[in-house]
Amino acid sequence: MTSIGANPGMVDWNLAVATATRLVRPGPEVSRDEARAVVAELRRHAKSAEEHVRGFTRMGTEETHDTPLLVVDRPGWVRANVAGFRELLKPLLEKMQERRGSGPGNAVLGAVGGKVTGVELGMLLSFLSSRVLGQYETFAPATRELPAGANGGGRLLLVAPNIVHVERELDVQPHDFRLWVTLHEETHRTQFTAVPWLRDHIEGEIQSFLAETDVDPMTVLERIREAAQSLAGGRPDAEEDDGGRSLVELVQTPAQREVLGRITAVMSLLEGHADYAMDGVGPEVVPSVEEIREKFQQRRAKGASRLDMALRKLLGLDAKLRQYRDGERFVRAVVDECGMDGFNRVWTSPNTLPTKSEIAKPADWIARVHRKPEA
């Protein structure tokens, strides 16, 4: 296993990887030949999806797709995300480390706490690793095992065992489902490769959010512990005990709420745009798209179990489900009114991104961006 930082600090990242890898559920049963065929097909679909998405969204060119596609298993997804989390959370964890102090007793406590948190984070990642179908990992540092795009670009991950598991669970046509999934994820890759400023803008917003965090380190770690205990079955009613609070909601200050509103808006836009593109391209290239969409929406809405719903609340994943729905409505309304080229003005600069209120009221965005003020 590749080391992810020598000093564990607030989180023992290597232990998080080791724990998640040890606990991760086995994927669906497939032969070696079947696994190779799935990987090859996902790569072919990703390549064709690039062309379909570029044509439909009118964004990007072949030259802009400089980020790698990685078809991974569940442990591979864990390693990639731990590397991304470590990079993104570094400023926050350094701040928490300074606040805790550097005395001898604190150093011992820090080593123990870092290991405990590493184990608990690993438990959460093992749980999530069986649910993610694909991901455009925006802030991924490149490693020998996990390459990333040039100049700080990300990488596109497709989690093969999860895709096979869901297509079997839904009892849908495998070839159609695999292409349908890649259409959504390729839209995310197109968004970030065709809009050069987008990655830095989102990273800046996230860092602004984290910079405003002013809570005791143990409070944040306790929320991770509660999530891990829910996963282990120790608190099956966590969503009732906490009143539905998520990790993100815990650390909000007034300044953070303002930043979080902007982050929520742009994430709603990105997810809604990907769903819109997937639906727009789907009917022409995925024969069974209506059946897939209906079954997948039902699965997405109800979750796998009561435990799954508890964790979704605790981790704020239910907010992501709203982002798909609200963002798709925004994109559809703007395209219907202004056409695809009119919608694409959203990518002009950070100033043309919709606000959180505009996501709910697309007409306000159209009025602000498309209509000149009266003289």
C-alpha positions as CSV (number, residue, x, y, z in Angstrom):
1,M,0.0,0.0,0.0
2,T,1.3,3.4,-0.9
3,S,1.9,5.7,2.1
4,I,-0.4,8.7,2.2
5,G,1.7,11.1,4.4
6,A,4.2,10.1,7.1
7,N,2.7,12.1,9.9
8,P,-0.9,11.0,10.6
9,G,-1.8,14.2,12.5
10,M,-5.5,14.5,13.2
11,V,-6.3,11.6,10.9
12,D,-4.2,8.5,10.2
13,W,-4.9,8.4,6.5
14,N,-3.0,5.2,5.9
15,L,-5.1,3.5,8.6
16,A,-8.3,4.8,7.0
17,V,-7.3,3.1,3.7
18,A,-6.3,-0.1,5.5
19,T,-9.6,-0.2,7.5
20,A,-11.8,0.5,4.5
21,T,-10.0,-2.0,2.4
22,R,-10.4,-4.7,5.1
23,L,-14.1,-4.0,5.7
24,V,-15.2,-3.3,2.1
25,R,-17.9,-5.7,1.0
26,P,-17.0,-8.1,-1.8
27,G,-18.5,-7.2,-5.2
28,P,-20.9,-9.3,-7.3
29,E,-19.6,-12.7,-8.4
30,V,-18.1,-12.4,-11.9
31,S,-15.4,-14.5,-13.6
32,R,-12.1,-13.1,-14.5
33,D,-13.1,-13.0,-18.2
34,E,-16.4,-11.3,-17.3
35,A,-14.6,-8.7,-15.3
36,R,-12.2,-7.9,-18.1
37,A,-15.2,-7.6,-20.5
38,V,-16.9,-5.2,-18.2
39,V,-13.8,-3.0,-17.9
40,A,-13.3,-3.0,-21.6
41,E,-17.0,-2.1,-22.3
42,L,-16.9,0.8,-19.7
43,R,-13.9,2.2,-21.4
44,R,-15.6,2.0,-24.8
45,H,-18.7,3.6,-23.5
46,A,-16.8,6.4,-21.9
47,K,-15.1,7.2,-25.2
48,S,-18.4,7.3,-27.1
49,A,-20.1,9.2,-24.2
50,E,-17.5,12.0,-24.7
51,E,-18.7,12.6,-28.2
52,H,-22.4,12.3,-27.3
53,V,-22.1,14.7,-24.4
54,R,-20.0,17.3,-26.3
55,G,-22.5,17.3,-29.1
56,F,-25.5,17.6,-26.9
57,T,-24.1,20.2,-24.5
58,R,-22.1,22.1,-27.1
59,M,-19.2,22.3,-24.6
60,G,-15.5,21.5,-25.1
61,T,-13.5,19.8,-27.8
62,E,-11.6,16.6,-28.0
63,E,-8.4,18.5,-27.0
64,T,-10.0,19.6,-23.7
65,H,-10.4,16.0,-22.4
66,D,-6.9,15.7,-20.8
67,T,-8.0,13.9,-17.7
68,P,-7.6,10.1,-17.3
69,L,-10.4,7.5,-17.1
70,L,-9.8,4.9,-14.4
71,V,-12.1,1.9,-14.1
72,V,-11.6,0.8,-10.4
73,D,-12.8,-1.6,-7.8
74,R,-14.0,-0.6,-4.4
75,P,-10.6,-0.5,-2.7
76,G,-9.4,1.6,-5.7
77,W,-12.2,4.1,-5.1
78,V,-11.3,4.3,-1.4
79,R,-7.6,5.0,-2.1
80,A,-8.5,7.7,-4.7
81,N,-10.9,9.4,-2.3
82,V,-8.6,9.3,0.7
83,A,-6.0,11.1,-1.4
84,G,-8.5,13.7,-2.4
85,F,-9.9,14.3,1.1
86,R,-6.4,14.6,2.5
87,E,-5.5,17.3,0.0
88,L,-8.7,19.2,0.3
89,L,-8.9,19.1,4.1
90,K,-5.3,19.9,4.8
91,P,-5.8,23.5,5.8
92,L,-8.7,22.6,8.2
93,L,-6.8,19.8,9.8
94,E,-3.7,22.0,10.2
95,K,-5.8,24.6,11.9
96,M,-7.4,22.1,14.2
97,Q,-3.9,20.7,15.1
98,E,-2.7,24.2,16.0
99,R,-5.7,24.8,18.2
100,R,-5.2,21.6,20.0
101,G,-1.6,22.5,20.9
102,S,1.8,20.7,20.6
103,G,2.7,19.7,24.2
104,P,3.9,16.2,25.0
105,G,0.5,15.1,26.3
106,N,-1.3,16.5,23.3
107,A,1.2,14.7,21.0
108,V,0.3,11.3,22.5
109,L,-3.4,12.2,22.5
110,G,-3.0,13.3,18.8
111,A,-1.5,10.0,17.8
112,V,-4.2,8.0,19.5
113,G,-7.0,10.3,18.2
114,G,-5.6,10.2,14.7
115,K,-5.7,6.4,14.7
116,V,-9.3,6.3,16.1
117,T,-10.4,8.8,13.5
118,G,-8.6,6.9,10.8
119,V,-10.5,3.7,11.7
120,E,-13.8,5.5,11.8
121,L,-13.2,7.3,8.5
122,G,-12.3,3.9,7.0
123,M,-15.6,2.5,8.2
124,L,-17.5,5.2,6.5
125,L,-15.5,4.9,3.3
126,S,-16.1,1.1,3.2
127,F,-19.8,1.8,3.4
128,L,-19.8,4.4,0.7
129,S,-17.5,2.5,-1.6
130,S,-20.2,0.0,-2.4
131,R,-22.7,2.7,-3.4
132,V,-20.8,5.0,-5.8
133,L,-21.2,4.1,-9.5
134,G,-18.9,6.8,-10.8
135,Q,-17.2,10.1,-9.9
136,Y,-15.3,12.9,-11.4
137,E,-12.7,13.5,-8.7
138,T,-12.0,17.2,-9.1
139,F,-9.2,17.7,-6.5
140,A,-7.2,14.5,-7.0
141,P,-3.4,14.7,-6.6
142,A,-1.6,12.5,-9.1
143,T,0.1,9.4,-7.9
144,R,1.9,6.5,-9.6
145,E,-1.1,4.2,-9.1
146,L,-3.8,6.9,-9.6
147,P,-2.8,9.4,-12.4
148,A,-4.6,12.7,-12.8
149,G,-4.9,15.4,-15.4
150,A,-2.2,17.9,-16.1
151,N,-2.1,21.2,-14.3
152,G,-4.1,20.0,-11.3
153,G,-6.8,18.4,-13.4
154,G,-8.9,15.6,-11.9
155,R,-9.7,12.0,-13.0
156,L,-12.9,10.2,-13.9
157,L,-13.6,7.0,-11.8
158,L,-16.0,4.3,-12.8
159,V,-16.5,1.7,-10.1
160,A,-17.1,-1.5,-12.1
161,P,-18.4,-3.9,-9.3
162,N,-21.0,-1.3,-8.2
163,I,-22.2,-0.8,-11.8
164,V,-22.6,-4.5,-12.2
165,H,-24.3,-4.9,-8.9
166,V,-26.9,-2.2,-9.6
167,E,-27.7,-3.3,-13.1
168,R,-28.4,-6.8,-11.7
169,E,-30.4,-5.4,-8.8
170,L,-32.6,-3.3,-11.2
171,D,-32.8,-6.1,-13.7
172,V,-32.0,-3.8,-16.6
173,Q,-30.1,-4.3,-19.9
174,P,-26.4,-4.3,-18.9
175,H,-25.0,-2.6,-22.0
176,D,-27.6,0.1,-21.9
177,F,-27.1,0.8,-18.2
178,R,-23.3,1.0,-18.5
179,L,-23.6,3.6,-21.2
180,W,-26.3,5.5,-19.3
181,V,-24.0,5.8,-16.2
182,T,-21.0,6.9,-18.3
183,L,-23.1,9.7,-19.9
184,H,-23.7,11.3,-16.5
185,E,-20.1,11.0,-15.4
186,E,-18.7,12.2,-18.7
187,T,-20.8,15.3,-18.4
188,H,-19.0,16.1,-15.2
189,R,-15.6,15.6,-16.9
190,T,-16.8,17.9,-19.8
191,Q,-17.9,20.6,-17.3
192,F,-14.5,20.8,-15.6
193,T,-12.4,20.4,-18.7
194,A,-14.3,22.8,-20.9
195,V,-14.6,25.5,-18.2
196,P,-11.0,26.1,-17.0
197,W,-11.9,28.4,-14.1
198,L,-14.5,26.1,-12.5
199,R,-12.2,23.9,-10.5
200,D,-10.3,26.7,-8.9
201,H,-13.5,28.6,-8.2
202,I,-15.0,25.6,-6.3
203,E,-11.8,24.9,-4.5
204,G,-11.7,28.5,-3.4
205,E,-15.2,28.4,-2.1
206,I,-14.6,25.2,-0.2
207,Q,-11.4,26.6,1.4
208,S,-13.4,29.7,2.3
209,F,-15.9,27.5,4.0
210,L,-13.2,25.5,5.9
211,A,-11.3,28.7,6.9
212,E,-14.4,29.9,8.7
213,T,-14.6,26.7,10.8
214,D,-14.2,27.6,14.4
215,V,-15.2,24.5,16.4
216,D,-13.3,22.3,18.9
217,P,-11.6,19.5,17.0
218,M,-13.2,16.9,19.3
219,T,-16.7,18.1,18.2
220,V,-15.9,17.3,14.5
221,L,-14.4,14.0,15.4
222,E,-17.4,13.1,17.5
223,R,-19.7,13.6,14.5
224,I,-17.5,11.2,12.5
225,R,-17.7,8.8,15.5
226,E,-21.5,9.0,15.5
227,A,-21.6,8.3,11.8
228,A,-19.3,5.3,12.3
229,Q,-21.4,4.0,15.2
230,S,-24.6,4.3,13.0
231,L,-22.8,2.2,10.4
232,A,-21.8,-0.4,12.9
233,G,-25.4,-0.6,14.2
234,G,-24.7,1.2,17.5
235,R,-27.1,4.0,16.8
236,P,-29.7,2.9,14.3
237,D,-31.9,5.8,15.3
238,A,-29.2,8.5,14.8
239,E,-31.4,10.6,12.5
240,E,-34.0,10.9,15.3
241,D,-31.5,11.6,18.0
242,D,-29.8,14.4,16.2
243,G,-32.8,16.1,14.6
244,G,-31.3,15.3,11.2
245,R,-28.1,17.4,11.6
246,S,-25.3,16.6,9.2
247,L,-21.6,17.0,9.6
248,V,-21.7,20.0,7.4
249,E,-24.5,21.7,9.3
250,L,-22.6,21.3,12.6
251,V,-19.7,23.5,11.6
252,Q,-21.7,26.4,10.0
253,T,-21.2,30.0,11.1
254,P,-23.1,32.9,9.5
255,A,-20.2,33.4,7.1
256,Q,-20.1,29.7,6.3
257,R,-23.8,29.6,5.6
258,E,-23.3,32.2,2.9
259,V,-20.5,30.3,1.3
260,L,-22.4,27.0,1.6
261,G,-25.3,28.6,-0.2
262,R,-23.0,29.3,-3.2
263,I,-21.5,25.8,-3.1
264,T,-24.9,24.3,-2.9
265,A,-26.0,26.3,-6.0
266,V,-23.0,25.3,-8.1
267,M,-23.2,21.7,-7.1
268,S,-27.0,21.7,-7.9
269,L,-26.1,23.1,-11.3
270,L,-23.4,20.5,-12.0
271,E,-25.6,17.6,-10.9
272,G,-28.7,18.8,-12.6
273,H,-26.8,19.5,-15.9
274,A,-25.4,16.0,-15.8
275,D,-28.8,14.5,-15.3
276,Y,-30.3,16.7,-18.1
277,A,-27.5,15.7,-20.5
278,M,-28.0,12.0,-19.6
279,D,-31.7,12.2,-20.3
280,G,-31.2,14.3,-23.5
281,V,-28.7,11.9,-25.0
282,G,-30.2,8.8,-23.6
283,P,-33.2,8.3,-25.9
284,E,-31.0,8.2,-29.0
285,V,-28.3,5.9,-27.8
286,V,-29.8,3.9,-24.9
287,P,-32.8,1.9,-26.2
288,S,-34.1,1.1,-22.7
289,V,-33.5,4.4,-21.1
290,E,-37.0,5.0,-19.9
291,E,-37.0,1.7,-18.0
292,I,-33.6,2.4,-16.5
293,R,-34.5,5.9,-15.5
294,E,-37.7,4.9,-13.8
295,K,-36.1,2.0,-11.8
296,F,-33.0,4.1,-10.9
297,Q,-35.1,7.0,-9.7
298,Q,-37.1,4.7,-7.4
299,R,-33.9,3.2,-6.0
300,R,-32.3,6.6,-5.5
301,A,-35.4,8.0,-3.7
302,K,-36.0,5.2,-1.2
303,G,-32.4,4.2,-0.3
304,A,-31.3,0.7,0.5
305,S,-32.5,0.6,4.2
306,R,-33.3,2.5,7.3
307,L,-29.6,2.5,8.2
308,D,-28.8,3.9,4.8
309,M,-31.3,6.7,5.4
310,A,-29.7,7.5,8.8
311,L,-26.3,7.8,7.3
312,R,-27.5,9.8,4.4
313,K,-28.9,12.4,6.8
314,L,-25.8,12.4,9.0
315,L,-23.4,12.8,6.1
316,G,-25.7,15.3,4.2
317,L,-26.2,12.9,1.3
318,D,-29.9,13.6,1.3
319,A,-29.0,17.2,0.2
320,K,-27.2,15.7,-2.8
321,L,-30.4,14.0,-3.9
322,R,-32.2,17.4,-3.8
323,Q,-29.4,18.8,-5.9
324,Y,-30.1,16.3,-8.7
325,R,-33.8,17.3,-8.7
326,D,-33.5,21.0,-8.3
327,G,-30.6,21.4,-10.6
328,E,-32.2,19.5,-13.4
329,R,-35.3,21.6,-13.1
330,F,-33.2,24.8,-13.4
331,V,-31.3,23.5,-16.4
332,R,-34.5,22.4,-18.2
333,A,-36.3,25.6,-17.5
334,V,-33.4,27.8,-18.8
335,V,-32.8,25.6,-21.9
336,D,-36.5,25.7,-22.7
337,E,-36.5,29.5,-22.5
338,C,-33.1,30.4,-23.9
339,G,-31.8,27.3,-25.8
340,M,-28.6,25.4,-25.1
341,D,-26.4,28.3,-26.2
342,G,-28.3,30.7,-23.9
343,F,-28.0,28.2,-21.0
344,N,-24.2,27.9,-21.6
345,R,-23.8,31.5,-20.6
346,V,-23.8,30.1,-17.1
347,W,-20.2,29.0,-17.7
348,T,-19.0,32.5,-18.6
349,S,-17.6,33.4,-15.2
350,P,-18.3,32.9,-11.5
351,N,-20.6,35.9,-11.8
352,T,-22.9,34.1,-14.2
353,L,-23.4,31.0,-12.0
354,P,-26.8,30.8,-10.5
355,T,-27.4,31.7,-6.8
356,K,-29.2,29.3,-4.5
357,S,-32.4,31.3,-4.9
358,E,-32.0,31.4,-8.7
359,I,-31.8,27.6,-8.8
360,A,-35.3,27.5,-7.3
361,K,-36.4,30.4,-9.6
362,P,-34.7,30.1,-13.0
363,A,-36.6,33.1,-14.3
364,D,-34.6,35.3,-11.9
365,W,-31.3,34.0,-13.4
366,I,-32.5,34.6,-16.9
367,A,-33.5,38.1,-16.0
368,R,-30.1,38.8,-14.4
369,V,-27.9,37.3,-17.1
370,H,-29.8,37.6,-20.3
371,R,-31.8,40.8,-20.1
372,K,-30.2,44.2,-20.2
373,P,-31.3,46.7,-17.6
374,E,-33.6,49.4,-18.9
375,A,-31.9,52.7,-19.7
